[in-house]
Amino acid sequence: MIRSTQDLISLLYICLSQVGITISYQRLAGSINISADTVKEYIGYAEDEYLLNTIRSFDFSARKQQSHVKKIYCADTGLINSV
């Protein structure tokens, strides 16, 4: 459930302006003053709506892939250009 649309818009703006950079839910949460769980939830909503994709670094070991940090990519480059 989206608690604050302004927080969601701020998070999406930050994510779209930093496409391809490794993300930290804690760092994003600190910049918007919301909890890391809320950031994770909002990014999940954006993934469900095909706005963003989170991708882990490739490794042949599945266990190592799970421990790598994620990067955020936008599904539509037009959104990046508009930001």
C-alpha positions as CSV (number, residue, x, y, z in Angstrom):
1,M,0.0,0.0,0.0
2,I,1.4,3.4,-1.0
3,R,1.4,5.6,2.1
4,S,2.7,8.8,0.5
5,T,2.7,9.5,-3.2
6,Q,5.2,12.3,-2.7
7,D,7.7,9.8,-1.2
8,L,7.1,7.5,-4.1
9,I,7.6,10.2,-6.7
10,S,10.8,11.3,-4.9
11,L,12.1,7.7,-4.9
12,L,11.4,7.2,-8.6
13,Y,13.0,10.5,-9.4
14,I,16.2,9.5,-7.6
15,C,16.2,6.0,-9.2
16,L,15.7,7.4,-12.7
17,S,18.4,10.0,-12.3
18,Q,20.9,7.3,-11.2
19,V,20.2,4.5,-13.6
20,G,22.9,1.8,-13.7
21,I,24.4,2.6,-10.3
22,T,24.4,0.1,-7.5
23,I,21.6,0.8,-5.0
24,S,21.3,0.5,-1.2
25,Y,17.9,0.5,0.3
26,Q,19.3,2.1,3.4
27,R,20.9,5.0,1.5
28,L,17.8,5.6,-0.6
29,A,15.7,5.5,2.6
30,G,18.0,8.0,4.3
31,S,17.7,10.5,1.4
32,I,13.9,10.5,1.5
33,N,13.5,10.0,5.3
34,I,11.4,6.8,5.0
35,S,12.2,3.2,6.1
36,A,14.3,0.8,4.0
37,D,11.4,-1.6,4.0
38,T,9.2,1.1,2.4
39,V,11.8,1.7,-0.3
40,K,12.0,-2.0,-1.1
41,E,8.2,-2.1,-1.3
42,Y,8.0,0.9,-3.6
43,I,10.7,-0.4,-5.9
44,G,8.8,-3.7,-6.0
45,Y,5.7,-1.8,-7.1
46,A,7.7,0.0,-9.8
47,E,9.0,-3.4,-11.0
48,D,5.5,-4.9,-11.0
49,E,4.4,-2.0,-13.3
50,Y,7.4,-2.4,-15.6
51,L,8.9,1.0,-14.8
52,L,12.2,-0.3,-13.2
53,N,14.2,-3.4,-13.2
54,T,16.7,-4.5,-10.5
55,I,19.5,-6.7,-11.7
56,R,22.2,-8.5,-9.8
57,S,25.8,-8.8,-11.1
58,F,26.4,-12.0,-13.0
59,D,28.4,-14.8,-11.4
60,F,28.4,-18.5,-12.2
61,S,27.7,-19.2,-8.5
62,A,24.1,-18.6,-7.6
63,R,25.1,-18.1,-4.0
64,K,27.5,-15.3,-5.0
65,Q,24.8,-13.7,-7.2
66,Q,22.5,-13.5,-4.3
67,S,25.1,-11.7,-2.2
68,H,25.9,-9.1,-4.9
69,V,24.3,-5.7,-4.7
70,K,21.6,-4.7,-7.2
71,K,21.6,-2.2,-9.9
72,I,18.5,-0.3,-11.1
73,Y,17.6,0.1,-14.7
74,C,14.7,1.8,-16.3
75,A,12.4,-0.1,-18.7
76,D,11.8,3.0,-20.9
77,T,14.6,5.4,-21.8
78,G,12.0,8.1,-22.5
79,L,11.4,8.3,-18.8
80,I,15.1,8.8,-18.1
81,N,15.2,11.6,-20.7
82,S,12.2,13.3,-19.1
83,V,13.9,13.4,-15.8
